Every structure is written in structure tokens, then in C-alpha cells.
Amino acid sequence: MIDLRSDTVTRPSQAMRSAMMTAELGDDVYGDDPSVNRLEAFAAKLLDKEAALLVPSGTQSNLIALLTHCQRGDEYIVGGDAHTYKYEGGGAAALGGIQPQPVPFGAHGELPLDEVAHVIKADDFHFARTRLLSLENTQHGRVVPIDYFGEARALVDQRGLALHLDGARVFNASVKLGVPVTAITDHFDTVSICLSKGLGAPIGSVLCGPSHFINEARRWRKVVGGGMRQAGFLGAAGVVALTDGVARLHEDHDNAQWLSDALAGIAGVAVKDDWTQTNMVWIQLPVNTDHGKVTGFTDFAAERGVLASANGDGSCRLVTHQDVSRADMDTVVNVIGEYVTTLPSCA
């Protein structure tokens, strides 16, 4: 199957499997797993932070960051379509009593800073205390302009807030921009990076930040059940992800651009070409019902060896990764083209 549902579906490479099989092991809850310690030190140095913490998932990494930055009754500002707000089960509110203040994203995946400034609460007991601004890069595959982060840093410094980056795919952003990842992450107090998306690891995210912050975050990791014992297998996989996985991301970007260009040539398929910046291609399929819905596409594609996620309104995200090739992209184009020809409106 050609699986374009997400870059979370990757399998470990042979080099990663070998590293996992030979990893030195200890008990990470006690802090004596050498492979995890090696990964955390490597990730912290890579992002120019003092310390890092391995956790099972990106959702938990962001949750721990929010729990550490904020107290109950505090507030964080976040994008209205951001992962931490929309796709993480409301964990910060449910488990931390932290109020989200959503702001609509701008055209480039940024939060307009005038809107951010507008929703920062005054120091008044009627209001939740605004403590944190949480940003994303990439955002739905879009790369936030590099100058924006300096402006965001200046705003939070002026208003006394902390700045967190959900950098699940921040290495895609740095590769696209052609800059070291620190050109992005140096603006942030804390950064969450995901190892199990385009970087190819089976499990794991890393939260990076100041030593005192990571010490407190380690306590929250225990509270939410994220402490792992012989986790060195994952530590070893993470080091490969942050080396080999990063080095090949440009291939995913190239395949996504090729796919975007090819799909744009199919009548009836609309491509958000300005969103194809990294490894995501966003398309709009033609409706095939009287009530403006798209039905049957996912089954049609799966029967022909392609796994893709499409919403009822016809919007569809296709994500390239290490387990799909350029030849696979050609197959995807043919399947989507064949699907469109089955629709009366496009026949």
C-alpha cells in the first residue's frame, strides 16, 4: 500500500533497526539509560538548549510544556487550528486547568501579532493570567517566515510571556528555508520536536528548554504516565532520526512538489499550490452528491493500493515520507485521475 495519510506511518529504516538492536539500556526513570541520555544531550545541543526530555508522543510533549509553563487558571494563546488546541484532546484544559485563547492563523501559518497583542489579558482578577504564546512551524506544511519569530520574541518579552514552539516538523521548515534549525529555535524558550513523523522513528518526541524547566517537566512526565524504563531502544532510534532522518527530508519535499504539479493537471482537482512547501500536498476533490459532499474516494483509492484521508467536503491532505517513492507518486496521480473520471460532473 502507498500510504499518504501522514508521515507518522513510516517504518524504521534498516540502519535504525540495527541501532535499536544494539542500544545500551538502563532505566530511564532513574536517569541511567545511556542511550536515552545520549539522545537528550544530542537533541539539546542540536537545538541550542540546555536540556531535553524524551517522551512517548508529541501530544504529551506539548502537554508537559503547557503544564510546566502555566498554573491552573492561567491562559495560553494558540492558533485556532493548532495541534495543541484542536488535536490533543483538550489535555491542557482537562488535566491542567489551563485556558486556551485561540487566534486565527494568518496566510503563512503565523499568528498575526496585532491579534495576539489584542487578546493578552490585563492584570485584573476578572481575567485568566496570560502566561504563554504557543506557535507552530510547520503549520499544515506551511513554513512560517523566519523574520516573524524575532517579532514574536520581541512581543512576548515586552509583555512578560514565555514562548513555546510546537516544532513537530521544525526540521522540515529549516530544510525548506536552508537555515540551521537554531535560526528558528533560538527565538523560543521551549521547543517540542517529533521523532516519529518525517524523521522515521517508531515512537517519541523530545521537549527542549532550560535545565530548570526540563527538571520540572520531568516531574510532569511522571504525573501523566510518560516515564519509561529500558527506553534506550527509542533513544538509539531518535539519534538516527535526528541525523539520517533530517538529512533526507529534502527528498520528501521534492516528491511533494512533483505530486502537487502533477495533480494540478487533472481537471476537477484543485491544488493549494501555495501550501505545497514541505511534505504536504492539499487538494480539493470535486463533490459527487447533491448535498455538496464527497463520498467513496478513500475506498476507491484503497482498492487500488493508495491510502489517503479525505474529508466529507472533499479536502484531502497527501503527505510524502521516506516510505514512498517518486514512482509511487505516479501511481497516486493515476488513481486520483481515474477517480475523477468516474464522477458524472467530470466525465
C-alpha positions as CSV (number, residue, x, y, z in Angstrom):
1,M,0.0,0.0,0.0
2,I,1.1,3.5,-0.8
3,D,0.2,5.3,2.5
4,L,-0.1,9.1,2.2
5,R,-2.3,9.6,5.3
6,S,0.5,11.0,7.3
7,D,4.3,10.8,7.8
8,T,3.6,9.1,11.1
9,V,3.2,5.8,9.2
10,T,6.9,5.3,8.4
11,R,8.7,2.2,9.5
12,P,12.2,2.3,10.9
13,S,15.0,2.0,8.3
14,Q,17.4,-0.9,8.5
15,A,20.1,1.4,10.0
16,M,17.6,2.5,12.7
17,R,16.6,-1.1,13.4
18,S,20.3,-2.0,13.8
19,A,20.9,0.9,16.2
20,M,17.9,-0.1,18.2
21,M,19.0,-3.8,18.4
22,T,22.5,-2.8,19.7
23,A,21.4,0.1,22.0
24,E,22.8,0.2,25.5
25,L,20.0,0.0,28.0
26,G,19.3,1.2,31.6
27,D,16.3,2.5,33.5
28,D,15.3,6.0,32.2
29,V,13.1,6.8,35.1
30,Y,16.2,6.5,37.3
31,G,18.1,8.5,34.7
32,D,20.6,5.8,33.9
33,D,19.7,4.7,30.4
34,P,22.8,5.7,28.4
35,S,21.1,5.7,25.0
36,V,18.3,8.0,26.2
37,N,20.8,10.3,27.9
38,R,22.8,10.4,24.7
39,L,19.7,11.3,22.7
40,E,18.6,14.0,25.1
41,A,22.1,15.6,25.1
42,F,22.3,15.4,21.3
43,A,18.8,17.0,20.8
44,A,19.5,19.8,23.3
45,K,22.8,20.6,21.6
46,L,21.2,20.5,18.2
47,L,18.5,23.0,19.2
48,D,20.9,25.1,21.3
49,K,19.0,24.4,24.5
50,E,20.4,23.5,27.9
51,A,18.5,20.2,28.4
52,A,16.0,17.9,26.8
53,L,13.5,15.2,27.8
54,L,12.3,12.2,25.8
55,V,8.6,11.5,26.0
56,P,6.4,9.0,24.1
57,S,4.5,11.4,21.9
58,G,4.2,14.9,20.6
59,T,0.9,15.4,22.3
60,Q,2.5,14.5,25.7
61,S,5.5,16.8,24.9
62,N,3.2,19.8,24.3
63,L,1.0,18.9,27.3
64,I,4.0,18.7,29.6
65,A,5.3,22.0,28.2
66,L,2.0,23.7,28.9
67,L,1.7,22.2,32.4
68,T,5.2,23.4,33.2
69,H,4.7,26.9,31.8
70,C,1.3,27.5,33.3
71,Q,-0.6,27.1,36.5
72,R,-4.3,26.3,37.0
73,G,-6.4,29.2,35.9
74,D,-3.6,30.6,33.6
75,E,-4.1,31.1,29.8
76,Y,-2.0,30.3,26.7
77,I,-2.5,31.9,23.3
78,V,-2.6,29.5,20.4
79,G,-3.7,29.1,16.8
80,G,-7.4,28.3,16.3
81,D,-6.4,25.3,14.1
82,A,-3.2,24.4,16.1
83,H,-2.4,20.9,17.1
84,T,-2.1,21.8,20.8
85,Y,-5.6,23.4,20.7
86,K,-7.6,21.3,18.2
87,Y,-6.0,17.8,18.0
88,E,-4.7,17.0,21.5
89,G,-7.9,16.1,23.3
90,G,-8.1,19.4,25.3
91,G,-5.5,18.0,27.6
92,A,-4.2,21.3,28.9
93,A,-7.7,22.3,30.0
94,A,-8.8,18.8,31.2
95,L,-5.6,18.0,33.1
96,G,-4.1,21.4,33.9
97,G,-7.0,23.8,34.2
98,I,-5.2,25.9,31.6
99,Q,-7.5,28.1,29.4
100,P,-6.7,28.3,25.7
101,Q,-7.2,31.6,23.9
102,P,-7.4,30.8,20.2
103,V,-6.4,33.2,17.4
104,P,-7.0,32.6,13.7
105,F,-3.9,31.7,11.7
106,G,-2.6,34.1,9.1
107,A,-1.8,33.3,5.5
108,H,1.6,31.8,6.2
109,G,0.8,29.8,9.2
110,E,1.7,32.6,11.6
111,L,-0.5,34.2,14.3
112,P,-0.9,37.9,13.5
113,L,0.9,39.6,16.3
114,D,-1.5,42.5,16.5
115,E,-4.2,39.9,17.2
116,V,-2.0,38.2,19.7
117,A,-1.4,41.5,21.5
118,H,-5.1,42.3,21.5
119,V,-6.0,39.1,23.4
120,I,-3.3,39.3,26.1
121,K,-5.3,39.9,29.3
122,A,-4.8,42.8,31.6
123,D,-3.5,42.2,35.1
124,D,-7.1,42.0,36.6
125,F,-8.6,39.4,38.8
126,H,-11.6,39.1,36.3
127,F,-9.3,37.5,33.8
128,A,-7.1,34.4,33.5
129,R,-3.4,35.3,33.6
130,T,-1.9,35.1,30.1
131,R,1.4,33.2,30.5
132,L,2.4,31.8,27.2
133,L,2.3,32.1,23.4
134,S,2.4,28.8,21.6
135,L,3.3,28.7,17.9
136,E,3.8,26.1,15.2
137,N,6.3,25.6,12.4
138,T,5.5,24.0,10.1
139,Q,1.8,24.7,10.2
140,H,-0.2,22.4,7.9
141,G,3.0,22.0,5.9
142,R,3.5,25.7,5.5
143,V,6.8,27.3,6.6
144,V,6.4,30.4,8.8
145,P,8.7,33.3,7.6
146,I,11.9,33.4,9.5
147,D,11.6,37.1,10.4
148,Y,8.3,36.5,12.1
149,F,9.9,34.7,15.1
150,G,12.1,37.7,16.0
151,E,9.0,39.9,16.1
152,A,7.1,37.3,18.2
153,R,10.1,37.2,20.6
154,A,10.1,40.9,21.0
155,L,6.3,40.9,21.7
156,V,6.5,38.3,24.4
157,D,9.5,39.9,26.0
158,Q,7.6,43.2,26.1
159,R,4.5,41.6,27.6
160,G,6.2,39.2,30.0
161,L,5.1,36.0,28.3
162,A,7.0,32.8,27.6
163,L,7.2,31.4,24.0
164,H,6.8,27.7,23.1
165,L,7.2,26.1,19.7
166,D,5.3,23.0,18.6
167,G,8.0,22.1,16.3
168,A,6.8,18.6,15.4
169,R,8.1,19.2,11.8
170,V,10.5,22.1,12.5
171,F,13.3,20.3,10.6
172,N,11.1,20.4,7.5
173,A,11.0,24.1,8.0
174,S,14.7,24.5,8.4
175,V,15.4,22.3,5.3
176,K,12.9,24.4,3.3
177,L,14.4,27.7,4.4
178,G,18.0,26.4,4.0
179,V,19.0,27.5,7.5
180,P,20.2,25.7,10.6
181,V,17.3,24.7,12.9
182,T,18.7,27.0,15.5
183,A,17.8,30.0,13.3
184,I,14.2,29.1,14.3
185,T,14.5,27.6,17.7
186,D,16.8,30.2,19.3
187,H,13.8,32.5,19.5
188,F,11.9,30.1,21.8
189,D,12.0,29.3,25.4
190,T,10.9,25.7,24.8
191,V,10.6,23.5,21.7
192,S,8.9,20.2,21.1
193,I,10.2,18.1,18.2
194,C,8.7,14.9,16.9
195,L,10.9,11.9,16.0
196,S,8.1,9.7,14.7
197,K,6.8,11.8,11.8
198,G,9.0,12.5,8.8
199,L,12.2,11.6,10.7
200,G,11.2,8.0,10.7
201,A,11.4,6.8,14.4
202,P,8.6,4.5,15.6
203,I,7.9,6.4,18.8
204,G,9.0,9.5,20.6
205,S,9.2,13.3,20.9
206,V,11.7,15.5,22.7
207,L,11.0,18.6,24.7
208,C,13.9,21.0,24.8
209,G,14.5,24.1,27.0
210,P,16.3,25.5,30.0
211,S,17.6,23.0,32.6
212,H,15.3,24.2,35.4
213,F,12.3,23.9,33.1
214,I,13.2,20.4,31.9
215,N,13.7,19.3,35.6
216,E,10.1,20.4,36.3
217,A,8.9,18.9,33.0
218,R,10.4,15.6,34.1
219,R,8.1,15.7,37.2
220,W,5.1,16.3,35.0
221,R,6.1,13.5,32.6
222,K,5.9,11.2,35.6
223,V,2.5,12.6,36.6
224,V,1.0,12.0,33.2
225,G,2.5,8.5,32.9
226,G,5.3,9.1,30.5
227,G,8.1,7.7,32.4
228,M,9.7,4.7,30.5
229,R,12.1,2.1,31.8
230,Q,14.5,0.5,29.3
231,A,13.8,3.1,26.7
232,G,17.3,3.0,25.1
233,F,15.8,1.4,22.0
234,L,13.9,4.6,21.4
235,G,16.9,6.7,22.3
236,A,19.0,5.0,19.7
237,A,16.2,5.4,17.1
238,G,16.0,9.0,18.0
239,V,19.6,9.7,17.3
240,V,19.3,8.1,13.8
241,A,16.1,10.1,13.2
242,L,17.9,13.4,14.0
243,T,20.8,12.5,11.7
244,D,19.8,10.3,8.8
245,G,16.2,11.4,9.0
246,V,16.9,15.1,8.8
247,A,19.4,14.6,6.0
248,R,16.9,13.1,3.6
249,L,13.9,15.4,4.3
250,H,14.5,17.3,1.0
251,E,13.5,14.1,-0.9
252,D,10.1,14.3,0.7
253,H,9.8,18.0,-0.3
254,D,10.8,17.2,-3.9
255,N,8.3,14.4,-4.1
256,A,5.5,16.6,-2.7
257,Q,6.2,19.3,-5.2
258,W,6.2,16.8,-8.1
259,L,2.9,15.4,-6.9
260,S,1.4,18.9,-6.5
261,D,2.4,19.8,-10.0
262,A,1.1,16.6,-11.5
263,L,-2.3,16.8,-9.7
264,A,-2.7,20.4,-10.8
265,G,-3.0,19.0,-14.3
266,I,-6.1,16.9,-13.5
267,A,-9.4,18.6,-14.5
268,G,-11.7,18.9,-11.5
269,V,-8.9,18.7,-8.8
270,A,-7.9,21.9,-7.2
271,V,-4.5,22.1,-5.6
272,K,-3.5,24.6,-2.9
273,D,-0.2,25.1,-4.6
274,D,1.0,27.8,-2.3
275,W,0.6,25.3,0.6
276,T,3.0,22.8,-1.0
277,Q,6.1,24.0,0.8
278,T,7.4,20.9,2.5
279,N,6.0,17.4,2.5
280,M,2.3,18.0,2.4
281,V,0.0,18.4,-0.7
282,W,-3.5,19.8,-0.1
283,I,-6.1,19.1,-2.7
284,Q,-9.9,19.7,-3.2
285,L,-11.8,16.8,-4.8
286,P,-15.0,17.5,-6.8
287,V,-18.2,16.8,-5.0
288,N,-20.3,13.8,-6.1
289,T,-23.5,14.2,-4.2
290,D,-26.4,16.6,-4.3
291,H,-25.6,17.9,-0.8
292,G,-22.1,19.0,-1.6
293,K,-20.3,16.1,-0.1
294,V,-17.6,13.7,-1.4
295,T,-18.1,10.0,-0.8
296,G,-16.3,6.9,-1.8
297,F,-12.9,8.3,-2.5
298,T,-11.0,6.6,0.3
299,D,-12.4,3.2,-0.5
300,F,-11.8,3.7,-4.3
301,A,-8.2,4.6,-3.6
302,A,-7.6,1.9,-1.1
303,E,-8.9,-0.7,-3.6
304,R,-6.1,0.5,-5.9
305,G,-3.4,0.4,-3.3
306,V,-3.4,4.0,-2.1
307,L,-4.3,5.1,1.5
308,A,-5.4,8.7,1.7
309,S,-7.6,10.7,4.1
310,A,-10.3,12.8,2.6
311,N,-12.9,14.9,4.5
312,G,-16.5,14.9,3.6
313,D,-16.2,18.3,2.0
314,G,-13.6,16.9,-0.4
315,S,-10.5,18.4,1.2
316,C,-7.6,15.9,1.2
317,R,-4.1,16.0,2.6
318,L,-1.4,13.9,1.0
319,V,1.8,13.5,3.0
320,T,5.1,12.3,1.5
321,H,7.7,10.5,3.6
322,Q,10.6,8.0,3.4
323,D,8.5,5.0,2.6
324,V,7.0,6.4,-0.6
325,S,9.0,6.9,-3.8
326,R,8.7,9.0,-6.9
327,A,7.2,6.0,-8.8
328,D,4.6,5.8,-6.1
329,M,3.7,9.4,-6.8
330,D,3.0,8.5,-10.4
331,T,0.6,5.7,-9.2
332,V,-1.2,8.2,-6.9
333,V,-1.7,10.6,-9.7
334,N,-3.2,7.9,-11.9
335,V,-5.6,6.7,-9.1
336,I,-6.9,10.2,-8.4
337,G,-7.2,10.9,-12.1
338,E,-9.2,7.6,-12.5
339,Y,-11.4,8.5,-9.6
340,V,-12.3,11.9,-11.1
341,T,-13.3,10.3,-14.4
342,T,-15.9,8.2,-12.5
343,L,-17.8,11.3,-11.4
344,P,-20.6,12.5,-13.7
345,S,-19.6,16.1,-13.2
346,C,-16.1,15.4,-14.5
347,A,-16.8,12.7,-17.1
